[in-house]
């Protein structure tokens, strides 16, 4: 049985090499549909590989369980394969290259998650120069697709205190809001908030966005996100706690 499995697997290597010339032709023609249809014959083992890598990362605590779906990664791989197919210089390397690109994509995901964790855990320790450097990088390299950035430009957010009321929700925080409103202009508040929120762990960012940008209630967010009401409450509480701490520490508020 083991020999048969090995032979079957090697058959895919041979099939990949045989399909190489056709894939090259489809790429030159710009025929994405035919390229992907042909590539689909080589994907099953790669999908198993991706699923195994995700499960391993989840088991090690590197990814939240079910945060990423193997089908979504495979969809992205089709794009990667087409855009970078010119990297394959010979047919015998094709099948190995397909796995190589899968590895690269998964490693990119893990690197992003690692940065999220580092940022979240060290938000109380960053110096002002570190904050400024991160904000500059975010403004320069950020993809700008985070919905809160657009929401911050809404007329409702014309004053800092309105924006900050999403973070400082206790009556005892009024003094902090007043100090920040005097010390920072609207743009400063917007940029800092967006920087912190953008680097939240993904579930927390989604919950906070649904609450503040779209005005959903906790039970509604629980239904939308498939989290429990308790989980939503914890995400919102921790998001506000981290945002509050980041404002106080970055802008030296001794209140």
N, C-alpha and C positions, 0 to 999 in steps of 0.2 A: 504493500500500500504506500509506504514512504517513497519508494522509487517512482511510483506512478505520480504522486503529488509533485515530486521534483521535475519529472518529465513534463507534466502539464504546465508547471510554472515556466519552464524553459521554452515551452511552445509559445507563450506570450511574448517572450523576448524575440523569438524568431518572427512572430507576426508583426511586432513593432518595427523590426528592421525592414520587413517586406512592405510595410505601409509608408515608410519614410519618403520615398520618391513621390507618392501621391500627395502626402501632406505638404511637401515642398511646393508642388504644383498648385495646390489649393491656396497656399499662402501667397504665392506670387500673383495669383489671379484675384486675390482679395475675397475669395469665396469662403466666408466665415462659416456658413451653414454646413457646407460639405466637409470642411476641415473638422468641425466639431462632431459631425456624424461619424466620421472615420475614427476620430480620437475616442469616441465613446466605447469602441470595441476594446480599448486598452485600459479603461478606467476602473473596472471592478476591483482588481487587486489593490489599486492605489486607494480606492475608497475604504477598503478594509484597513489599509495601513494608516490612513488619516484617522479613522475611528479609533484604532488602537492607541495612537499618539494622544488623542484627546482624552481617552479614558485614563491613560497613564498620568497625564498632567493633572486631571481631576483627583486621582488617587493621592497624588503628592501634594495636593492643596495649591497647585499653581494656577488652576482655573476653577471658577465656580461650576458646580455640577450642572450640566445641560446648558451652559452659557453659550456654547458654540455647537452648531450642528454640522456633522460631516458633509451633509448635502450642500450647505451654504459654502463651505470651504471648497468643495469640488466645483461649484459654480464659479467661484473666484479663480480657481485653477484653470478652468477653460479659457478665461481671459488672459491669465498669465502665460499659458502655453502658446496662445496665438500671438500675443505681443512680443514674446521673447524667443520664438521658435528658431530664429536665425542663430541662436547660440549653439544649436545642434549641427555639428559639422560632418558627422558620419552616421550612417544608419545603425551601426552596432551600439552607439551610445544613446540612442533615443529613449529606450525604456528606462535606463538608469537616470537619464535627465528628467524624465517625468517624476520620478521619486524625489530627485534633488529639488525640484521646484516646490513640491509638496512640503518637503522639510523646511525650505526657506520661508514659505508662507506661515507655517505653524510656528517657527521660531520668531517670526515678526510679531505674531499674536502674543506669544509668551513674553517677549521683550516689552511689549506695550503694557501687558498686565503687570510685569515686574516694576515698571516705572510708576504705574498707578499705585501700587502697594507702597513703594518707597515714598512717593509724594504724600500719600495719606498718612503714613505712620510718622513722617518727619515734619509735618506742617507747622508744628510748634517750635521747630528748631532752626528754620531758615533765617539767615541774616537778611538785612535790607538789600545789600548788593545781590544776593542770590535771588531774592524776589524780583528785583529789577531786571536781572538777566533772564529769568524765566518769562517775565512779561514781554520783554523785547523779542525773545524767541517765539513766543506764542503769537505775537502781533505780526511777526515777519513770516513765520512758517506755518501758522495755523491754517486749517482748511476753511474756517469761518462758517461751518455748516451747523454749528450748535444753535438751537432755536432761541436760547436765552439771549444771545447777542442781538437778535432782531427784536425780541420782546423788550429789552432794555431801552430801545429807541422809541418805544411806544409813548404816546403823550401821557399815559398814566404814570410813567416813571420820570416825569419832569423834575421831580424833587428827590434828593437823596434819601430823605427820611421815609418816603414811600417804598423805595427799593429795599432799604435796610430793615423795614418792618417785617420783611419775610425772614430775616435772620435773627433779629433781636425782638423776640415776641413777648418778653416779660416786661411788666411795668417798670421793674427795676433797671431795665436796659435803656430807658429814655435818655439818661444822662450820656450814655455811650453814643447813642444816635445823634444827639445834639453836638457832641464833640467831633464826631466824624463828619457831620454835615458842614461844620465850620472849617474843618481841616482839609477836606477833600471836595473837589468839584464832581459833577455828575460823571464825567469821563473817567476819572480815577476810580470811582466806586464801580462803574460798569466793567472796566478792564480787570480790576482785581477780582470781582465776583466771577466773571467769565473764566478767568484763569483757574481759579480754585475749582469751580464746578466742572469745568472741562476735564480736570484730572481726578475727579472722584471715581471710585470703582463704578463700573457701568450700571449695576442695579440701582445704586444710590443716586447716580446722576439721573437715571430715567424717572425714578420716583419723585425726586425733587423738581424736575422739569414739569412733570404732570401736575404737581401741586401748585407751583408758582406761576408757570407760564400759561397753563391751560385751566387752572382753577378747579381741578377735580378734587373731590373729597377723598378721605382715606379709604372708605369702603369701595368707592369707584375705582381708585388706583389699584386696589387689591384685585378687583375683577379684571381690569385691563392687563395687569402685569402677571397675573397668576401667582402673586405673593399672598401670604396671609395678612390679615389686618395688623397683627402684631409685628410682622416683618416690615410692613410699610411704615408703621409708627417708629420703629427702631431706625430705619433708613433716614426718615425725616429728622428725627431727633439728632442723630449723629451728623447729618449734613449741616444742620444749623449750628451744632456745637463746633464743628471744624471751621465753618465760615466765620463764626464769631471769634474764635481763637485767632484765626489768620488775620483778621482786621486789627484786633487788639495788639498782637505781637508785631505785625509789620509796621504799623503806624504809631507804635510806642504810646499807647493810651494807658496812662497810669490813673485809673479811676477806681 
